[in-house]
Amino acid sequence: MQSIVCANGTRLAYVELGSPTAEPVVFLHGFTGTAHSHFAAELALLAPHMHVYGLDLRGYGASAPPYRVFGANFYERDARDVISFIETLDIGPVHLVGFSDGSEAAVMIAALAPHLVRSVLAWGICGQIAPEMVERVRRWLPISAWGPDKDAWKTEIIATQGADQLEPLITGWIDAAERISARGGDILHAIAHQVTAPVLIVHGTLDVGNPIPVVQALCTRIPHARLVLLDNVGHSVQDDAPAALHNLMREFYRLA
């Protein structure tokens, strides 16, 4: 990976693939992830067709240290980091691909800086911290009580972020979610009308933290949004239904 100090002072690590003359696409991973851990197959899918950038967001993976911290404004902070990244490399307008926290940031970028965005493809998004999400993440504590059902996630966090980051990441995100919820929970709904780019939202019907009615409400607020529901698929669409996701990506980007 390579890294750059953006104009706002944030150092971001990224992988760059594909032809520099092709249309640029920037991937934004989710909570506790990295570009490679969340998007390895998707980066490879688009690299022959597009100029691909896979970011490790602030404080994650190769973009640490400094290590990840949250707070009630972390979605906007990530969005503004990526805006600065795009402007520093002078690659805009770009296509954005986001998963989970990265999907919230992707749509926020499209709302805050529409001139920098060609399109958005997002999954694991609903535009707010829903009560269902707060209830779910509170059950992550205490970390010392994690059972075999969380072994794979724990192993991934340790491999990508380091063992010493396991507890700070989990407790930091829970605290941020509770603070966002306490102020009303909204992340994107109030600004979604500012998005001018086409948006494809892919949503698994088993994504318990992002209720379908809230996802549908977000889509109605984005002027050029399309929602695709995938039955019997959970939050991590790229893991649960990669073939379906990749077919949608080929259709969305009109790949041969």
N, C-alpha and C positions, 0 to 999 in steps of 0.2 A: 504494500500500500504506500501511497504518497500522502503528504499532508501540506496544508496551506494555512497561513495565518490570515484570516479574513479581515476585511476593512474594519469590522467592529472589534477586532482584537482577539476573536475566538480562533483557536487552532482546531481544524477539522481534518481528520484522516479520511481518505477515500480511495476506492479502487476505480480505475478508469479503463474501459474496454470499448472495442468497436472503432469505427472510423470517425476521425475528427470532422469529416465533411458531412456526416449524417446528422439527423435531428437529435438534439440532446435530450436525455431522459435521466432524471435524478430519483434514486430510490431512498426512502426514509423508513427505517426499521422501527420496530415496536419496543415496548418495555423489556428491559434486560437483554436486548438483542444487539446484533451488529449487522452490517450489510451482508456479510457472508453467512451468518447463522440463520438469518431470516429469509434471505433471497438468493441463495446459491443457484438454484435452478432457474429462477426468473432473470437473473443477470445473464446467465448463459443463453437463455432463450432470445433475449433482445440484442445481445452483443453483435450478432452477424448483420443486424438491420439498422441499429441506432448507435449513437455515441452515448455510452452508458456510464453514469457516475453512481457508485454505491457509497453512501456516506455512513460513517460511524458518528452518530450525533454527539453533541457536547457531553464529555465525561464518560462515554461508553467506549469499550474496546480500545482500538488504537488511537482514539481521540483523548484518552486519559494517560497520565494525570494532566490537570486536576480531575478528580473523580466526580462522578455524577451527583448532583444535588437537585432537589425538586423545588417545592414551594408552589403557591397557588397560581403563579404566572408562568409555569414551565412550558406550557404549550406555545404561548406567544414568544417566549425566549427562544425556543427551538425554531419557530417559524422565522424569526428575525435573523437567527444565525444562518439559516439556509438562504434567505434573501441576500444576506451579505456574501455568502459563498458564491451564489449565482452572479452577483454584481462584480465581485473581485475577479472571478475567472472570465467575466464578460461572455457568458454562454447563453444568456436569455434571448428570447423566451424558451422555456423548457417544458417538457412533459414531466409530470410528477407522479410517482408511484409510492403509495404509503400503506403501511400496515399498522393497525392498532394506534398507539400514540403517534406514530409517524403519519398515519392517515389523517388524524386530527390536525397535525401541523401542516400537512400538504394542502388541505382545503383552506386553512387559515392563510397560508401564503397566497393562494389564489384570490382570497378576499382582500388582503392587505396590499398586494402588489400585482394586480391583474395583468399589467403589462409584461410581467416576467413569466407568465404561465400560458402554455399552449393547451394543456389538458391535465386532468387529474383522474387517476385510477386508484381507488381506495377500497380497503376492506378492513373489518374490525372497528368500525366507526359508528357513532350515533350523535356526535356533536354536543354531548353533555355527559356529566357524571351522573348517571341515573341512580336512584336509590338501590336498585338491584345490584349495581356495581359496588357501591359502598358496603352493602351487606355481604357480598361475596368476598371482598378483599379483607374485611375484618376477620374472616375465618382463616386467613393465612397465618394469623398469630396464635400462639407463639411459634416461631420458626423451629425452636427446639423440639416441637411436637410433630413436625412434618413426618409423614409416613411414606410408604413405598409409592403411593400415587404421585408424589412430587419428586421422586428420585431423578427422573429425566430432566426436569426443569432445574433442579438444584445442580446437577452435573453440568448442564449448559451454562448456568450463571458462573459457576466456578471456572469453567474452561474459557469463557469469553471475557469475564470481568475480574476474576480473581476471588479466592475464598474470602478475603477480608471485606469484599464488597457485598456479599450475600445479604447480611442483615441490614446495612445502610440502604441498599436499594429497595428492599421490601418495605421497611418501616418508613422510608422517605416517601415512597409512592402512596402508601396508605394515608399518611398525614396530609399529603397534597390533595388526594381525592376527598378526604373529609373536609378540608378547607374550601375546596371548590364547591362541594355540595352545600356547605353551610352558607355560601353566598348566593345560592340559587341553582348551582349546578351547570349553568350554561357555559359552553366553550365556543360553539359556532353558530347557533341558531340566530342570534341577533345580528350577525354580520354576513350570513350566508347569501343574502341578496346581492352582495357586492361582487360575487364571483361571476365572471363573464365567460370563462373557458368551459368547454364541455366536460362533464364529470360523469364517470361511471363508478357507481358504488356496488360492490359485490358483498352480499351478506349471507352468512350461514344461519339457517333457521334455529340452530341449536346454540347460538351465541347468547348465553344467558345473561351476560353483563351488559349487552347492548340490545335492549328490547326492540322488536320489529316496529311497533308504532312510533317510537322515537326516531328510528332510522327513516321511516317513511315521512315523518314530519320534517326532518332535515332536508330530504330530497325535494319536498314541495317548496322549500325556501330558496333552493339553488336554481337559478333560471334555466339552466341547460343540463339538468341531471337526469340520469337513468339509473334505476335500481334493479338489480338482478338478485333474486333470492335463490339460494341453493339449499334444497331439502337435505336434512340429516347431515348437515355440515356445521362444525363449530366455529370458534373464533379464528383459529389459524387455518384459513382457507387454503393457503399454500401447502399445508401439511395434509389436510383432510381431503381435499379435492383438487390436487394439482392439475390433472388433465382438464377439468372444467375451467379452472382459472386460466390455464395457458391458452385454451381455445378462445376464451373471452379476450385475452390480451391480443391474440393474433387478429381477431375481428376488430378490436378497438383501434389498433395501430395499422390495420389494413396490410398485414404482412403477407407476403407471397407464400 
